[in-house]
C-alpha cells in the first residue's frame, strides 16, 4: 500500500476517533437533554463515518475490490442516526422534558399559545369542575 494512502487512512481513523471522543464528552458534560442529544448524534455520524471510510479504503486496497460491508454500515448509520435523534427530540418535546423548571414555564407557555393548547386545557379544566 502506498505511503500517501496509509496517511489518508490514518488521518481518517484518527479524525473519526477524535470526533467520537468529543461527542462522548458532550454527552457527559452537557446540562440539558436537548444539548446532550445533539452532541453524540452529530459526533457519531461524523466520527463513525470517517472511521468507516478509512476502513473501506484500507480493505478495498488490500483486497483489490470494493468493501461492501463498510458502505452498507455507513448508509445505515447515516439513515438511522438523524431519524432516531429527531424522534427522541420530538418525544421529549411531547413529554415536556427540559428547561421548564429553569424558566418558570415560559417556553412552554409560548408553545401552548401558538398551538392552541392553552384554550384546550382551560376548556377541559372547566368541564372537569
Secondary structure, DSSP 8 states (H G I E B T S, - for coil): --HHHHHHHHHHHHHHHHHHHHHHHHHHH-SSHHHHHHHHHHHHHHHHHHHHHHHHHHHHHHHSS--HHHHHHHHHHHHHHHHHHHHHHHHHHHTT-STTTTTTTHHHHHHHHHHTHHHHHHHHHHHH-
